[in-house]
Amino acid sequence: MESINKMISKAFMSRDFDTVRIAQKALSDIKLNTITMKDYQENGRLKIRKSIDYGYAHTIHKS
């Protein structure tokens, strides 16, 4: 994920907006198609929010 962010920044600085658009689409697809039980943070910033709360799922399954 960090490499995609670097690619977006580098392409933006060189004004290669086609590459920026493609990289942002790829990053968006990764975020939408990733399922995690923990928040993914990079440099203290939230990158991907957890999609499954195990405690809640476990409680619902037992009921």
C-alpha angles and dihedrals in degrees: 000000000000091000091054090051090050090049091051092050093047093047091047092052091051089047092239093147095170090062090045090054093048093047093047090051090051091049091048091050091051091051093048096046100043120098116195137166092212134049112258111224131181122190089351093303124115110245103168123016117222111263100195125050102202095198092055093043091049092050093049092048092054095049 
